[in-house]
Every structure is written in C-alpha cells, then in structure tokens.
C-alpha cells in the first residue's frame, strides 16, 4: 500500500459493546429467553469475522472480495465503524469517490469522535473538490487529534484552494513543526508565505524543500517567482535556467525572460520571450515581453528602427487578442501605434 494517503486503515478499532435489553418474562416455556441476546451476539461475531476476512483479503490484493466482506459486515452490524472505513478506503482506491464519501460520512455519524472517519471524510471531500466541506471535516478531525501531520497539511492545502492563506498559515506551520524533514510540507508553507507576500520566508521554505525532495517544475517555478519578488534576479534567472533544462515550458521561459530583462540582458530576454511564444502561442505574458523588448530597441534607435516598432505592435496586439483586460498594454499601443 502506498505511503499514507489515509493512515486510518492501519488502526483497527474495537467495537463498543452493544447495549442489550434485559430479559423479560417468568421463566416459563415460550417466554422471551436468552435467544434474542444469543442471536445478537452471533450476528456481532459474524460482522467481526467479516471485517477480519476483509482485512486479510485486502492484504492479499483481493479488492473486490474484501469490499464484499466489508459491505456484508455493514449489513450485519450497521454500527461497526471500521467496516464503513474499510469499505470507504477501497472505494477511494478504486476512484469511486462518491460512494467512498457516503461510507466515510456514515462512519462519522456512527462514531463522531473517530479521528480516522473524520479525516477520511475530509480527504475524499477534497478529492471531490467539495473543499469547504473538506475543511470542516479536517477541522473536526483536528479537534480530536490536533497534532496529526496529514490533517494539518491537508487542511492548509484546502484553505489555499479557496484562497484563504491566512487561515492556512497556522496549519501549514504546524505541519512543518511536526515533520521538519517533509519536503511537501515545506513547499506548502512556502506557497502560503508567498500568497501572504512574505517572499523572504517563502524562499527559505522552498530552498529547504529543494534539499529534501527531488526538484520539480512547480517547486523551481515558485522559488523563482519569490526570488523575483524580492529583487534577487540573478538567482531567479539561475533557477529558471535550471528549470528550462529539465522541464521547458512557456511560463518558465517567460519568467526567465523577465529575470534577464531586469538584469539588462535584453537580447537574451527577447530570445527567452520568443521561445515562450513558440512553445505556447496563447501565453499572453510572453507576447508582452516580446513587445516591450522590441519597443526598447525602437527607442534606443532614436525611433528610427521601424521594424522593431512594427514587431512590438504586432506582439502587443497578439497579447490583447488573448487577454483583453490589460490597461497598460492598451496604453502602450495607443502611444506607439501611429
């Protein structure tokens, strides 16, 4: 089984004793005897056996049979929390998130104080993109177990999904305190700090993450953006140069162009912007970069390089065709498109 997405399967909960009604009658033949109680005990044992079988089958890789056993346990004993959680986990692994959500939700109704049920419900709600509901489920889980790493990390990411970095911050910071060597936790905290315009702190988190995990495009792009926000353009350019070597993309080349432009490496900047437009002609910031570089050439020629001016106008028009709401670009066109 992959490293924990849901750790709840590793925890087998002991079902609480059922409250059984007191025996009634005078003890005469035909009176209500221990039979109903024995029936209940037998059914309870049957449900427990089904869960044990399901767990064994799951460990052997027999998913469908395991799922059938979990569902049988639920049918026999509808108050057996672990059966709902076991079934929900298998439905989630199969990609049936709707059914998984129903099973997790039922587990939380049967046993509201069960951390694994609440956490699992939050996880599958997040997978269903029902993020506000997922946040509430994670918070219920954290009320039970405040120092769970995964719950803190996931609720922080969920808050970021709804653009609430201030709400995400304490949970993202706690996740890093709980597991300082977690690269994903560092990346997440860096994203929170960046969203709060705390780019110095974001750079520190991204750099520490880079020491803990494989360098990926998202990490390098985020690090470059924060380096640019605090004026460390040489480091920004070096980071992006590394990125375009391992994962060339229009955003990577466009940001590389921006970093080079700010270092006054204008020819290299223009080449990077043009490369971005070739990779993705719909990436309008790259067309803006091309346009600004060519306008600079026109101005440095004492406004004699008509070819540069025409190229700039064409690039800026391409940008506006893609994204019309750009007042600064509209003003540049008004000024130079004569």
C-alpha positions as CSV (number, residue, x, y, z in Angstrom):
1,X,0.0,0.0,0.0
2,X,1.4,3.4,-0.9
3,X,2.7,5.7,1.8
4,X,-0.1,7.2,3.8
5,X,-2.8,9.0,2.0
6,X,-5.2,7.7,4.6
7,X,-3.5,6.1,7.7
8,X,-6.8,5.0,9.2
9,X,-6.6,1.5,7.7
10,X,-3.7,0.7,9.9
11,X,-5.8,1.3,13.0
12,X,-8.3,-1.4,13.9
13,X,-10.9,-0.1,16.2
14,X,-12.6,-2.3,18.8
15,X,-16.3,-2.0,18.5
16,X,-18.1,-0.9,21.7
17,X,-20.3,-3.4,23.5
18,X,-23.9,-3.2,22.4
19,X,-26.5,-2.3,25.0
20,X,-28.7,-5.3,25.3
21,X,-32.2,-5.3,26.6
22,X,-32.9,-7.0,29.9
23,X,-34.6,-10.4,29.8
24,X,-38.3,-10.4,30.5
25,X,-40.9,-13.0,31.3
26,X,-41.5,-15.5,34.1
27,X,-39.0,-18.2,33.0
28,X,-41.9,-20.4,31.7
29,X,-41.5,-22.3,28.4
30,X,-42.1,-19.9,25.5
31,X,-41.2,-16.8,27.4
32,X,-38.7,-14.3,26.0
33,X,-35.4,-16.1,26.8
34,X,-31.8,-15.5,26.2
35,X,-32.3,-16.5,22.5
36,X,-32.5,-12.9,21.1
37,X,-29.4,-12.0,23.0
38,X,-27.6,-15.0,21.6
39,X,-28.7,-14.1,18.1
40,X,-27.4,-10.6,18.6
41,X,-24.1,-11.9,19.9
42,X,-23.8,-14.3,16.9
43,X,-24.5,-11.5,14.5
44,X,-22.0,-9.3,16.1
45,X,-19.4,-12.1,15.9
46,X,-20.3,-12.6,12.3
47,X,-19.7,-8.9,11.5
48,X,-16.3,-9.0,13.2
49,X,-15.4,-12.2,11.3
50,X,-16.4,-10.4,8.0
51,X,-14.1,-7.5,8.9
52,X,-11.2,-9.9,9.7
53,X,-11.8,-11.7,6.3
54,X,-12.0,-8.4,4.5
55,X,-8.7,-7.2,6.0
56,X,-7.0,-10.5,5.0
57,X,-8.4,-10.3,1.5
58,X,-7.4,-6.7,1.1
59,X,-3.8,-7.5,2.2
60,X,-3.8,-10.3,-0.3
61,X,-4.8,-7.9,-3.1
62,X,-8.4,-9.4,-3.5
63,X,-10.0,-6.0,-3.5
64,X,-13.5,-7.0,-4.8
65,X,-13.8,-9.8,-2.3
66,X,-12.6,-7.6,0.5
67,X,-15.1,-5.0,-0.4
68,X,-17.9,-7.6,-0.4
69,X,-16.9,-8.7,3.1
70,X,-16.8,-5.1,4.4
71,X,-20.3,-4.5,3.0
72,X,-21.5,-7.8,4.5
73,X,-20.2,-6.6,7.9
74,X,-22.1,-3.3,7.5
75,X,-25.3,-5.2,6.6
76,X,-25.0,-7.5,9.6
77,X,-23.9,-4.7,12.1
78,X,-24.7,-1.2,10.8
79,X,-22.9,0.3,13.9
80,X,-19.4,-1.1,13.1
81,X,-17.3,1.9,12.3
82,X,-14.3,0.0,11.0
83,X,-16.4,-1.7,8.3
84,X,-17.5,1.7,6.9
85,X,-13.9,3.0,7.0
86,X,-12.5,-0.2,5.3
87,X,-15.1,-0.1,2.6
88,X,-14.7,3.6,2.1
89,X,-10.9,3.2,1.7
90,X,-11.3,0.6,-1.0
91,X,-13.9,2.7,-2.9
92,X,-11.5,5.6,-2.8
93,X,-8.7,3.4,-4.1
94,X,-10.9,2.4,-7.0
95,X,-11.7,6.0,-7.8
96,X,-15.3,5.8,-6.7
97,X,-15.2,8.9,-4.6
98,X,-18.9,9.4,-4.3
99,X,-19.5,6.0,-2.7
100,X,-16.4,6.5,-0.6
101,X,-17.8,9.8,0.7
102,X,-21.1,8.1,1.6
103,X,-19.3,5.4,3.6
104,X,-17.0,7.8,5.4
105,X,-19.9,10.1,6.2
106,X,-21.8,7.2,7.7
107,X,-18.8,6.3,9.8
108,X,-18.7,9.8,11.2
109,X,-22.4,9.6,12.0
110,X,-21.9,6.3,13.8
111,X,-18.9,7.5,15.7
112,X,-18.4,11.3,15.6
113,X,-15.3,11.1,17.8
114,X,-13.4,8.7,15.5
115,X,-10.5,10.6,14.0
116,X,-9.9,8.2,11.1
117,X,-13.5,8.6,10.0
118,X,-13.4,12.4,10.1
119,X,-10.0,12.5,8.4
120,X,-11.0,10.1,5.7
121,X,-14.2,12.1,5.0
122,X,-12.2,15.2,4.7
123,X,-9.8,13.6,2.3
124,X,-12.4,12.2,-0.1
125,X,-14.4,15.5,0.0
126,X,-11.2,17.3,-1.1
127,X,-10.8,14.8,-3.9
128,X,-14.4,15.5,-4.9
129,X,-13.4,19.3,-4.9
130,X,-16.0,19.9,-2.2
131,X,-13.4,21.9,-0.5
132,X,-15.4,23.9,2.0
133,X,-16.9,20.7,3.3
134,X,-13.5,19.1,3.4
135,X,-12.2,21.9,5.6
136,X,-14.9,21.4,8.1
137,X,-14.2,17.6,8.2
138,X,-10.5,18.2,8.7
139,X,-11.2,20.6,11.5
140,X,-13.4,18.0,13.2
141,X,-10.5,15.6,12.9
142,X,-8.0,18.1,14.3
143,X,-10.3,18.8,17.2
144,X,-9.8,15.1,18.1
145,X,-6.1,14.8,17.2
146,X,-4.6,18.3,16.9
147,X,-1.1,17.2,16.1
148,X,-1.8,14.9,13.2
149,X,0.6,15.8,10.4
150,X,-1.6,14.8,7.5
151,X,-4.7,16.6,8.8
152,X,-2.7,19.8,9.3
153,X,-1.1,19.6,5.9
154,X,-4.3,18.8,4.1
155,X,-6.4,21.5,5.8
156,X,-3.7,24.0,4.9
157,X,-3.8,23.0,1.2
158,X,-7.6,23.1,1.3
159,X,-7.6,26.6,2.6
160,X,-5.2,27.6,-0.2
161,X,-7.6,26.1,-2.7
162,X,-10.3,28.6,-1.5
163,X,-7.7,31.4,-1.5
164,X,-7.5,31.7,2.3
165,X,-3.8,31.8,3.0
166,X,-4.2,33.5,6.4
167,X,-6.4,30.6,7.6
168,X,-3.9,28.1,6.1
169,X,-0.8,29.6,7.7
170,X,-1.1,28.1,11.3
171,X,-1.8,24.6,10.0
172,X,1.0,24.8,7.4
173,X,3.4,26.0,10.1
174,X,2.3,23.2,12.5
175,X,2.8,20.6,9.8
176,X,6.4,21.7,9.3
177,X,7.0,21.7,13.1
178,X,5.6,18.2,13.3
179,X,7.7,16.9,10.4
180,X,10.6,19.3,9.6
181,X,12.1,16.9,7.0
182,X,8.9,16.8,4.9
183,X,9.6,18.4,1.5
184,X,5.9,18.7,0.6
185,X,5.1,20.4,3.9
186,X,7.9,22.9,3.2
187,X,6.6,23.6,-0.3
188,X,3.1,24.1,1.0
189,X,4.3,26.5,3.7
190,X,6.3,28.4,1.1
191,X,3.2,28.8,-1.0
192,X,1.3,30.1,2.0
193,X,4.0,32.7,2.7
194,X,4.2,33.7,-1.0
195,X,0.4,34.2,-1.0
196,X,0.8,36.5,2.0
197,X,3.6,38.5,0.2
198,X,6.1,37.1,2.7
199,X,8.6,36.2,-0.1
200,X,11.8,36.2,2.0
201,X,10.2,33.5,4.2
202,X,8.8,31.7,1.2
203,X,12.3,31.5,-0.4
204,X,13.7,29.9,2.8
205,X,11.0,27.2,2.8
206,X,11.4,26.5,-0.9
207,X,15.2,26.2,-0.6
208,X,14.8,23.8,2.3
209,X,12.3,21.8,0.3
210,X,14.8,21.6,-2.5
211,X,17.2,19.9,-0.2
212,X,14.6,17.4,1.0
213,X,13.0,16.3,-2.3
214,X,13.5,15.9,-6.0
215,X,13.5,19.2,-7.8
216,X,10.3,19.5,-9.8
217,X,8.9,22.2,-12.1
218,X,6.4,23.6,-9.6
219,X,9.0,24.0,-6.8
220,X,11.5,25.7,-9.1
221,X,8.9,28.0,-10.6
222,X,7.6,29.0,-7.2
223,X,11.1,29.6,-5.9
224,X,11.9,31.7,-9.0
225,X,8.8,33.8,-8.5
226,X,9.5,34.6,-4.9
227,X,13.2,35.4,-5.7
228,X,11.9,37.9,-8.3
229,X,9.6,39.5,-5.8
230,X,12.5,40.4,-3.5
231,X,14.8,41.5,-6.3
232,X,17.2,38.6,-6.4
233,X,17.1,38.5,-10.2
234,X,20.4,36.7,-10.8
235,X,19.3,33.8,-8.5
236,X,15.9,33.9,-10.2
237,X,17.5,33.6,-13.6
238,X,19.8,30.7,-12.5
239,X,16.8,28.9,-11.0
240,X,14.8,29.3,-14.3
241,X,17.7,28.3,-16.4
242,X,17.8,25.0,-14.4
243,X,14.0,24.7,-14.9
244,X,14.0,25.1,-18.7
245,X,16.7,22.4,-18.9
246,X,14.6,19.8,-17.1
247,X,11.1,20.9,-18.0
248,X,10.8,23.6,-20.7
249,X,7.5,25.4,-20.7
250,X,6.1,28.8,-21.8
251,X,5.8,30.1,-18.2
252,X,9.4,29.0,-17.4
253,X,10.8,30.8,-20.5
254,X,8.6,33.9,-19.9
255,X,9.8,34.3,-16.3
256,X,13.4,33.7,-17.5
257,X,12.9,36.5,-19.9
258,X,11.6,38.7,-17.1
259,X,14.6,37.9,-14.9
260,X,17.1,38.6,-17.8
261,X,15.3,41.8,-18.7
262,X,15.7,43.1,-15.1
263,X,19.4,42.3,-15.3
264,X,19.6,44.3,-18.6
265,X,20.4,41.3,-20.7
266,X,17.9,42.5,-23.3
267,X,18.9,40.3,-26.2
268,X,18.8,37.1,-24.1
269,X,15.5,38.3,-22.6
270,X,13.9,38.7,-26.0
271,X,15.1,35.3,-27.1
272,X,13.5,33.7,-23.9
273,X,10.2,35.5,-24.5
274,X,10.2,34.4,-28.1
275,X,10.9,30.8,-27.1
276,X,7.9,31.0,-24.7
277,X,5.6,32.1,-27.6
278,X,6.8,29.2,-29.7
279,X,6.0,26.7,-27.0
280,X,2.6,28.2,-26.3
281,X,1.3,30.9,-28.6
282,X,-1.6,31.5,-26.2
283,X,0.7,32.6,-23.3
284,X,0.0,36.3,-23.4
285,X,2.6,37.5,-20.9
286,X,5.3,36.2,-23.2
287,X,3.9,38.4,-26.1
288,X,4.0,41.3,-23.7
289,X,7.7,40.6,-23.1
290,X,8.4,40.4,-26.8
291,X,6.6,43.7,-27.3
292,X,8.4,45.5,-24.5
293,X,11.9,44.3,-25.7
294,X,11.2,45.4,-29.3
295,X,9.9,48.8,-28.1
296,X,13.1,49.2,-26.2
297,X,15.0,48.5,-29.4
298,X,12.9,51.1,-31.2
299,X,13.6,53.8,-28.6
300,X,17.3,53.1,-28.4
301,X,17.5,53.6,-32.2
302,X,16.2,57.2,-31.7
303,X,12.9,55.9,-33.0
304,X,14.4,55.1,-36.4
305,X,14.0,51.3,-36.2
306,X,10.6,51.0,-37.7
307,X,10.9,47.2,-38.0
308,X,11.3,46.9,-34.2
309,X,8.3,49.2,-33.6
310,X,6.1,47.2,-36.0
311,X,7.2,43.9,-34.4
312,X,6.4,45.3,-30.9
313,X,2.9,46.5,-32.0
314,X,2.2,43.1,-33.5
315,X,3.2,41.3,-30.3
316,X,1.2,43.6,-28.1
317,X,-1.9,43.1,-30.3
318,X,-1.5,39.4,-30.1
319,X,-1.4,39.7,-26.3
320,X,-4.6,41.7,-26.3
321,X,-6.4,39.2,-28.5
322,X,-5.7,36.6,-25.9
323,X,-6.4,38.7,-22.8
324,X,-8.3,41.9,-23.4
325,X,-8.2,43.4,-19.9
326,X,-4.7,44.8,-19.9
327,X,-4.8,48.6,-19.4
328,X,-1.1,49.1,-19.5
329,X,-0.8,47.3,-22.8
330,X,-3.6,49.3,-24.3
331,X,-1.8,52.4,-23.2
332,X,1.4,51.3,-24.9
333,X,-0.5,50.6,-28.1
334,X,-2.2,54.0,-28.0
335,X,1.1,55.7,-27.6
336,X,3.2,53.8,-30.3
337,X,0.7,52.5,-32.8
338,X,0.6,55.5,-35.0
